[in-house]
């Protein structure tokens, strides 16, 4: 039965649900109708369930364990001795060396074709041209200099060894999956509720609820609760992918992870309700949603650590709900941190969700 039909039935007998089904009759009717609507929306299935899996799989494959790529180095004609030294060094397999004229070498470096350019220096030595903002360029400069110095007869005073570590728990994919899980809970909570609410407002369905015993709080709470069912599936699919495909270790309890998922889904559902409480058109709510979520996409540590940002804005970043959710999920999944030790993050999410729901309840308009 569609939402429109259920509303019509409620209008024909407005007092029966309250008499026979109790105080929460309207809430349960609307929640059931909302879940049946989701079954008829294949795009929801794709964006909520399939797309995060494809994104996690693609990034996991891109950053899988693989041999270190050889650094691409351009040697200017006047510094050919540097190319010879690199080829004679014990690390020669780590470099792809090309000898070019100065203009071609600099042009290739500007376009990202080469990680490093080695030029002749006035004192008979070499000059390195590298970009400190490119990690591969910094690495190439360090490795090339070490190789050249070693091939020239340098002896290390202190003997050192290196050990590589790519065990589960310390890889990029282990950092990424909790972040994707938090981002997906935010996206599905806000877009799912915001679009549904504005769509019903545009189709004049909300006006029909005014003539029923449906309370405003029950209506908004039913929309919010519908995200919890989807949340269980989202968490299960992403964690299963991480464990089976990438051998991710889940150190925390399933109960703690599901609890954080519930808190996150409710918090972002409340923000979604507030954002869409007065929007009249899909275009309007789309702009508002992007305005709210864009700072969290950038600052909340989904794809990289937010510790890279200046210390002066760290308190503001940690006050964002997605930051709290991502940190909580990573602590629970990767470290097994108990819930009670993360009470600050629980407080941040609770405040965002609770205050947003109360404001949505106050400002919500049926038309």
Residue pairs with C-beta under 8 A, 6 or more apart in sequence:
1 33
1 36
2 33
2 36
2 37
3 30
3 33
3 34
3 37
3 200
3 205
4 205
4 208
6 29
6 30
6 33
7 205
7 208
7 209
7 212
8 208
10 17
10 26
10 29
10 212
10 213
10 214
11 208
11 211
11 212
14 211
14 212
14 213
15 213
17 25
17 26
17 29
17 213
18 25
18 213
21 28
24 218
25 213
26 212
26 213
26 214
26 215
26 218
26 219
26 222
27 218
27 219
27 221
27 222
27 225
28 222
30 214
30 218
30 219
30 222
30 223
31 222
31 225
31 226
34 196
34 222
34 223
34 226
35 226
35 229
37 196
38 44
38 226
38 230
44 192
47 187
47 188
47 191
48 184
48 188
48 192
48 230
48 234
49 233
49 234
49 237
52 180
52 181
52 184
52 234
52 237
52 238
53 237
53 238
53 241
55 180
56 173
56 176
56 177
56 180
56 238
56 241
56 242
57 241
57 245
59 172
59 173
59 176
59 303
60 173
60 176
60 177
60 245
60 246
63 171
63 172
63 173
63 176
64 173
64 246
65 166
65 171
68 94
69 136
70 93
70 94
70 95
70 96
71 94
71 95
71 96
71 115
71 116
71 136
71 139
71 140
71 143
71 144
72 96
72 98
72 113
72 114
72 115
72 116
72 140
73 86
73 95
73 96
73 97
73 98
73 114
73 115
73 116
73 117
73 118
73 140
73 144
74 98
74 99
74 100
74 104
74 105
74 108
74 109
74 113
74 114
74 116
74 117
74 118
75 82
75 83
75 86
75 97
75 98
75 99
75 100
75 105
75 117
75 118
76 99
76 100
76 101
76 102
76 105
76 117
76 118
76 119
76 120
77 99
77 100
77 101
77 102
78 102
78 119
78 120
79 118
79 119
79 120
79 126
80 99
82 118
82 126
82 144
82 148
83 97
83 99
83 118
85 147
85 148
85 151
85 152
86 92
86 95
86 97
86 144
86 147
86 148
86 151
87 97
88 151
89 147
89 148
89 150
89 151
90 147
90 150
91 143
91 146
91 147
91 150
92 147
94 143
94 147
95 143
95 144
95 147
98 114
100 108
102 119
105 114
105 117
105 119
106 117
106 129
108 114
109 116
109 117
109 129
109 131
115 130
115 134
115 136
115 137
115 139
115 140
116 128
116 129
116 130
116 137
116 140
116 141
116 144
117 128
117 129
117 130
118 126
118 127
118 128
118 129
118 144
119 126
119 127
119 128
119 129
120 126
120 127
121 127
126 148
128 141
128 144
128 145
130 137
130 138
130 140
130 141
131 137
131 138
132 138
168 174
168 246
168 247
168 248
168 249
169 248
169 249
169 251
169 334
171 246
173 242
173 246
173 248
174 242
174 246
174 248
174 249
174 334
175 305
175 330
175 334
176 303
177 238
177 239
177 241
177 242
177 246
177 248
177 333
178 326
178 329
178 330
178 333
178 334
179 301
179 302
179 303
179 326
179 329
179 330
180 238
180 302
181 234
181 235
181 238
181 239
181 261
181 329
182 264
182 300
182 302
182 322
182 325
182 326
182 329
183 297
183 302
183 322
183 326
184 234
184 238
185 231
185 234
185 261
185 264
185 265
185 268
185 325
186 264
186 268
186 293
186 296
186 321
186 322
186 325
187 293
188 227
188 230
188 231
188 234
188 265
189 227
189 264
189 265
189 267
189 268
189 269
189 271
189 272
190 268
190 269
190 271
190 272
190 275
190 289
190 292
190 293
191 272
191 289
192 226
192 227
192 230
192 272
193 223
193 224
193 226
193 227
193 269
193 272
193 273
193 276
194 272
194 273
194 275
194 276
194 279
194 285
194 288
194 289
195 276
195 282
195 285
196 223
197 223
197 272
197 273
197 276
197 277
197 279
197 285
198 276
198 279
198 280
198 281
198 282
198 284
198 285
199 282
200 206
201 279
201 280
201 366
201 367
202 280
202 281
202 282
206 366
206 367
207 366
207 367
209 219
209 366
210 366
216 361
216 364
217 361
220 273
220 357
220 360
220 361
220 364
223 269
223 273
224 266
224 269
224 270
224 273
224 357
227 265
227 266
227 268
227 269
228 262
228 265
228 266
230 265
231 261
231 262
231 264
231 265
232 258
232 261
234 261
235 257
235 258
235 261
239 248
239 250
239 257
239 333
242 248
242 250
243 250
248 333
249 334
250 257
250 333
251 333
251 334
251 335
251 336
252 331
252 332
252 333
252 334
252 335
252 336
252 337
253 332
253 336
256 332
256 338
256 339
257 329
257 332
257 333
259 339
260 325
260 328
260 329
260 332
260 339
263 325
263 346
263 349
263 350
263 353
264 321
264 325
264 329
264 349
266 353
267 321
267 325
267 349
267 350
267 352
267 353
267 356
268 321
268 353
269 353
270 352
270 353
270 354
270 355
270 356
270 357
270 360
271 292
271 321
271 352
271 353
271 356
272 289
273 356
273 357
273 360
273 364
274 356
274 357
274 359
274 360
274 363
275 285
275 288
275 289
275 292
276 285
276 288
277 359
277 360
277 363
277 364
277 365
278 363
278 364
278 365
279 285
279 288
295 320
296 320
296 321
296 322
296 323
299 306
299 309
299 313
299 317
299 320
299 323
300 306
300 317
300 320
300 322
300 323
300 326
301 323
301 326
301 327
302 322
302 326
306 314
306 317
306 323
307 314
309 317
317 323
318 324
318 327
318 348
319 348
321 348
321 349
321 352
321 353
324 344
324 345
324 348
324 349
325 345
325 349
327 342
327 345
328 342
328 345
328 346
328 349
331 337
331 342
332 339
332 342
339 346
